[in-house]
Amino acid sequence: DADADSDTDVDTAAARSTGDTGETGNTGDTGRNDTTDTGATLTDTGSEYRALLLPAVPMHGDREFFCAEVGGLTAASFTLTLNGLVIPAATPLPSAVVPGDELRCVVTPDDGAAVVSAESIVTGGNLLVLISDDQGTEYVNAYGENIRPVRTPNVDNLASEGILFRRAYASTMCSPTRAAMLTGKHVFRTGMTRALRPNVPEDLFELDDSELSLPRYLAQEIPGLYTDEALGKWHLSHADMPSPSDHALRMGFSHYHGAIHPIFDYFDYWKWDDRVVTEVIGTYATTDTANDTVDRIQNQQEPWLLWVGFHAPHAPWHEPAPELHTTAFTGPTDDEMMDAMVEAADTELGRVMAAFTPEQRAHTTVVFIGDNGTDVDRLQTPDPNGGKASVRETGIRVPLIITGPSITTTGVESQAMVSAIDFFPTLAELAGAPLDAVQMEAQDGVSIVPVLQDPTTSVRDTIYQEMGSPPGYGPFENYRQTVRNSDYKLIRYNGDVMLYDMRGTLVEGSDLMQVLPLAPDAQANHDALLAEMDALMIPEILPP
């Protein structure tokens, strides 16, 4: 219960600290931050003690923190600490409490039982989402899946500061992944089932602006707290729709600066600043996006949500600005240009991260994610049927690295399965506005905050992805789906079903459906995965 005043069996005579208003014992301002309530329990000779750390006010703003024991049992002492320092009872909390600070409530029972504690990480900090375009896991050095050298020291540094996810999944292409992240929904629910191709009439589509997007949700749940902007590549409205230029604004962002469509020349492209469009000639597109991001980090009112879509290393492959990479060209070959583009984007990401002050960085969550697998022509992992636009592992398993104040163990890897749809509820919770049960019913994603706090845990057992062409709600000329668990993966492509044993491999091997009957374990997984796939689908777009 976030409202301690309504919890009648909380001993509010326990240690209490407030925000710094100059009046000891009164509720004060702790910097517009929220906390995630946690508890710990201990049973000893039939007596249960529970330490709780509760904000007196359930929303952002003035608040009072209670360190208390629940259940009416007597305790010898209550202690509240902030970042390891004891805060005496009835004294103000420092006004400098910021997201990422650790509050701990410690209860020492009077019967000599072990100490019971509850911890809470203050939330409500900045949220920086960095989306790389067509950069699979083999193009991030920290993953160690590359065949030829990959130079990504700044992304690797993020991994050393946070959690690297080995089993993170996006959609098959850029537009669907962005839609999934913004709405928390599978793409068949929003119709954004494939990337929107310029000059292709059947791709005339856009993400419905009535969808509840992440920035719209934050403005609704915690009004006036977060500022927000979308920067760089957008790609959620077709160029020939009636009003693509303001689509990011219609989706809930306060401002937008970037190219709303894919670009065909990284040194000559059209850029929108809100609704004003200009031609940019000479400024490298990756640099331009980084420039805008650095400016917002240094000047945006906090806390903020920045949604940043880099164009690189999406085709066309080219020679980036020479100061951004160290590739020695021999042709140049397409592989050399791809490598240079990846390094150039990493160089600019390093400049983005250098823009933070240490204090600002301490209360900022950074998400680095690829929007889909590598283009099949640039795959380092041999998989002629995979890569971008496929539902094979090389098409949908993507790099994901998260750093920030909610992470308790850094420089580690997680095997937890994570989907692009999980970012709406995750970022909402990190912002201090977790979805309630009713709101979660309208979502397909789940919050991965428990994984950030314990990388060995998991919040989902399966991953579902799909691609339908053309975009919309069907019928589809081509429709491919996949659902997998930790051991098996099922693919359905225009009605044909394939099954793969994924234990100990990163890439699909032989299709088990080619040798029937299936082994009992494989058959059980086939039946369970197929049933889950069918249960998700609306009847109108189920394949025949």
N, C-alpha and C positions, 0 to 999 in steps of 0.2 A: 504494500500500500504506500503510494508516494505521498499521501497526505497524513503526516504524523498526528495532526490535531484531531483527526477523526478516528484514530486507533486508540481505543479507550484503555487497552491493557499495555500500552507503552509507558514505562516509568519515565516521565519527562523530568523527573528530578535528577535524572542521570546527567552525566557531563554534557554540557550544551555550549556550542560556540556559534557566533553569529558573524555576519558580514560587518565590515568596519564602517560604522556610521558615526563613530565618536560617542555612542551611547551604549555602554556595556549592558548586555542582556536583551537588547532589542534586535528585531529582525533587521538585517542590513543587506547591502548590495555586494554580492561576491563576484561581480563581473559578468552577469547575465549568463551564467553557466548552469548546466544541469548535471545531475549525477545518475548513474545507474545503480539502483538499490541492490545490495547483495546481503546475504546473511550466512551465518555459520551456526551449526548446532552441535551440542555435546550432551550426551546422556550419561549420567553418573548416579548410581544407586537410585535409579528411578526418577531423578530430577533432570529436567531438560532446561538447558540455558541456551539462549539465542541472542547474539549480538546483532544489532541492526544499526545501519547508518541511513538516516532518513532526512530528506529535505522537508521542511515544514510547508512549503508551497509547491504544488505539483508542476508548475510551469516556470519558465525563465523569469528572471527579475529578482526582486528582493527575496531573500530566503534565509532560513535558519536551519542549521544542521543539528540533529539529535543523535547522541551516542547512547543507546539504551538497551536494556534487557527486557525481553517480552515474556509474559506469562505470570507476572506478579511474584516471582521468586526474588529473594533477597540476594544481592551481590555485594561483595566487599568494595569494589571500586570499578569505575568506568573511566576510560582514558580515550581522548580523541587526539590523533596525530595527523599532521599535515606534512607529507613528504618526509616522514620519519621524525619530525619534531613534535614534541608534546604541546598541545594547546590546552592550557589550564581551563577548568570549568568556569563558565560564565565570563569568558574573555572573548573579545572580538577575533574572528578570523581575519587574517590580513586581506586587505582589499585587492591584493595582487593575485588572488586565486584564479588560475586560468585552466582551460582545458588541458588535460594531461596530468594535472596534479593528483596525487594519491592521498585520499582521506582514509584513515583506518580507525575503526572503533574497537577497543579492546575491553573485554569484560573479565574480571577476575572474580570467580565465585567465592563465597566465604567458607565453603566447605572443603577448600583445598584442592578442588578439581582443577584440571588443566585450563589454561587461559583460552578463551573463545574470542575470535576476532572476526570482523566483517570489513571488507575493503571495498572502496568505490573509486573508480577513475572518473574525474570530472569530464563531462562531455560538452559538446557545443562548440568545438573548434573549427578551424578552416578545413575545407574539403577540396583537394586538388585531384581531378580525374584526368589522367594523361592517356589518350588513346592512340596507339601506333597502328599504322595502316598496312596490312599484308605482311606483317613481321611475325613469322612463326617462331616456335621455341628454339629452332636450330640457329636463329639469328640473334640470340642473346647468349653471350659467352657464359654467363653464370649457370645456364642449363646444361652445358657440357654435351650438347647433342649435335654440335657442328662437325662437319667433315673438314672444311678449310677454316683458316683463322677468322674469327669474328671479333671486332674491336668495339666493345660496349662497356668501357670502364665505369661510366656514370650510372647506367642501369645496374651493373654489377654492384656498385656501391650501395644502391637502394636495397638490393638483396641482402647485403651485409648488415643493413640497418633495420630490416624488417623480416617478412616471411615470403619465401618463394613457394608458389603453389605448383605442384607437379601435375595436378589433374584439374586444371581450370579449362572451362569450355565456353566458347562464344558461338555465335551463329556462323553460317557458312560464308557470309559476305558482310560488307561494311554496314549497309543500311539496316538490315535486320538486327545486328548486334547493337547498334545505337538505339534502335527502338526498344529492344529488350531491356537495356540498361536504364533507359529513361522511364519506362512504364512498369517494369517488373513482371511483364506478361510474355508468355510464349507468342511467337510472331504470328501464328495462325489466328490469334485473337485480335491482333491489330491490323492484319493484312500485309504487313511489311515482310513478305516472305522471301524477297530477293533484293539485290541492289537495284537501284533505279538507274537505268542506262539512258544517257542523253540521246536524243534523236531516235528513240525507239517508242513508237506510239503506244504499244501495248503495256509499256511501263509507266503510263501516265497515272501517277498515284502519289499520295503523301500520307504521312502519319496523321491521323485524325486529331485536329487540335482540341477536341473535347476530351481527349485522354488525360487522366490525372498523371502528370509528369512529376518528376522529383522536385524541380524548383517550385512548381505550383503547390505541391504537397507541403513543402517547408513553409511557404508563404501562408498557407491555410492553417497549419497547426501551430506555428510559432511566428505570428505576423510581426513584421518589422525587425526581426532579428537578423536574418541572413540577407546579405547582398549577393547577387549572382550575375554571371556572364557566361556566354558560350563563345568560344574562340576557335578559329581554324576551320577545318572541314566539318560541314553539317550533314548534307546528303540524306535528308529525310523528306524532301519535297522535290518532285520532278521539275525540271526547268520550264516545262510547258504548262504547268499548273497555273491557275489564275493569279496567284500571289505568292510565289516561292520566296521572294526576297525577305518577307517578314515572318516566315514560318517559325524560326527559332523564337521570335517574340511571341507569336501566337501559342507556342508550346509552353510558355510560362517564364522564359528567361527575360530579364530586364533589359539586357543589351546583347548584341551579337556583333562580332568583328571577325570576318573571315570569308572564305570562298564557300558558297552554299552547295556547289557542285564539284565533282572531280575536276582536277585541272589537267591540262594537256601540255603545259609548258611551265616548269617551276620558276622561270625567270620572266614570265609574261602571262598574267592571269587577272581575272576580275575579282575584286574584293568588295564585300558589303560592310559598311559601318552602320549598323542598324538598317535603315532603309535607303541609305545613300551608297551608290555603287561607283567605283572608280577602277580604272585599269592600272595595275601595278606592273611596271617594267623595270627590271634590273635587280630588285630585291628578291633574294632567294626565298621561296615560299616557306620553307622550314624556319628560316631566320625570322621572317615576318611574324609567324605564329609565336615563336619564342619571344620576340620583342613585345608583342601584346601581352603575353603571359607575365613577363618580368614586370611590365608597367603595372599590371593589376596587382601582383603580389606586393609591390612597393607602395601602391597608392589606394587600393580598394579598402573601403571600410570593413572592418572585421566584426564578426566572423563572416567568411564568404564561401560560396560554392563557385569554383571555376571548372568549367567543362571544356577541355582542350583537345581538339582533334588534329593531330599532325597528318599531313598528306603522305609523308614518307613512311616506308620505302615503296609505296605504290608506284606502278608504272605511270609515265614513261621513264625507263631507266636512263640515267644521264650522268654527266660529270658535275657533282656539286661544287659550290664555291671552294676553291683550293685550300683556304685556311681552315676548313672544317674537317678535313680528312687527311689520311696519310697513305692512301692507296697509290701504288705505282702502276699506272696504266700501261698496258702493252698494246692495246688495240684502239680504244678500250673495248673489252668484251662486256657482254651483258652482266656476267657474274662480277666482274670488277666494278662496274657501275653500281650494281646492287650493294656490294660490300661498302663502297664509298658513301652511298646514300644512308645506309644503316649507321655508319660511323659519324656522318655529318649530323644526323638526327640525335645521336647520343651526345655529341659535342654541344648541341644547342640545349639538350635536356640538362646537361651539366651547368650551363649558364642560367637556366631557369632555377635550378636548386641553389645556386650560389646567390640568388637574389634575396633569399630569406635571411632575416636576422636570426641568431640562435634562439632567441625567445619566441619568435614567430614560428620557427620550424618546430619547436617543442610542442606546440599545440595545433599542428597541421597534420591531417591524415593525407597521405599521398598514395594514389592508386595508379599503377602503370599496367596497362593491359593491351594486348593485341586484339584487333577486331575480328580476325579470322586467321586461318593458316596462310602460309606463304603461297604466292602464285605458283602454279604447277611448273611453270618454266624456270623458276628459280629455286625450287625445292632442293635442299641438300640431302634430305632423307629420301632414298629411292622409293617412290610410290607413284607409278605412272597413272593410276586411277584416282589419286588423291589431290591434296592441295586445296587452295581456295575454291569455293563453290561446291565442294563435295562434303558429304557427312562422314567421311573417313577421318581417322585421328589426325592426319596431317592437314585436314581442312578446318577442324573445329577445336582441337586442343591448342591453347594459346598461352603465351607468357602472361603471368600475373604475379606482380610483386606489390605488397602493401606495407607501408611504414606508417608510424604514427603513435600517438600517446596511448592508444588502447592496446598496443602490442606489448606483452609482458616479457617475451623471449625473442631476442633479435638474432639475425644471421642463421635462421633455421629454415628447413623445408617442411611443407605440409603435404600429405597425401590425400587430404580431404577433397572430395569432389565439389567443385564450385561452378556455378553457371552464371552467365551474363544477367539473367533475370534476378539474381540475388543482390544486385547492387542497389536497387531502389530501397528495399527494407534495411540493408546493411548501413547505407549512408544516412538514412532517416534515423536509425537508432544512434549512430555516432553523433548526429546533430542534436540529440536529446529529444527526438520526437518519434519514438518507436511506434509502429503500427499496432493498433489494437486488434482483437480477434476478428471483428467485423471487417476492418480494412484488409486484413490478411486474406479473407475469403475472396476478395477481388483480385488477389495477386497470385502469381505462380511461384514467385521467388521466396526464399527464406533468408533471414539475417545470418551472416557468417561471423557476427561479433564473437560468439563462443569460440570459434576457431582462432580468431585473432588473440584471444586470451589464453587459449590452450591449443597449440597447433597439432596436437596428437588426437584431438577430438574430431567429430564429423557431424554435420547437420543434415545431410541428405545421403540416400543410398543409391540413387540413380540419377542419370543425366538424360535429358531429352533434347534433341535438336532436329531441325527440318529445313527444307528449302522447297518452295513452290514457285513455278514460273508459268505465266507472268504474275506480278505481285497482285495481291487482292485476296478475295475470299473463295477463289475457285470458280469454275473448274480449272484445273491446271493442266498445261501441256506436259509438264514434267513435275513429278512430286517425289521427293526422297525424304525419308525420316530415319532417325536412329534413336535407340534408347539403350543405355548400357548400365551395368552395375560394376562392382569391383572386379568381377571375373569374366563376364561374357558381354558381348555386344551384338545387338540385333539391328540390321538395316533392312528397310523396306523401300524398294525403288520401283515406282509405278506398279506396285502390287507384288513384285517378286521379293521373297524374303531370303536373307542371308544371315548366318550366325557365325560368330568368331569367338574363339577362346583367347581372351586378352591377358591371361596370367603370364607375367614375366616378359611382356613385349609392349613396345610403344606403337606398333603398326599392325594392322590386321594381317593375319596369315591366310591359311586355307579356309575356304567357306565350308563349314561343317555340314551344311545342308546338301552338299554334293555326295555325301556318303550316308545313306539312310539304312536302317533306323539310327537315330541319334543314341548316344550313350545316355543312361538314365539321368545323370547330372546335367548334361547338355540339354536334354529334352525338358527337364523341369525349368531350367533357366529360359529356354525358348518360350515355353508357355507363359511364364510369369512376365517376361519382357513384352511379349506380344499383347498380352492382356492389358498391361499398363499403357502401351501405345494406343490401343483402341479406346481405352477408357478416357484418355485425354482428348480424343478427336471429336469434333462436332460431326454429326452424321453426313452433312452435306458435302464434306470434303474427304470422307473416307474413300480410299481407292476401291475399285470394284473387286 
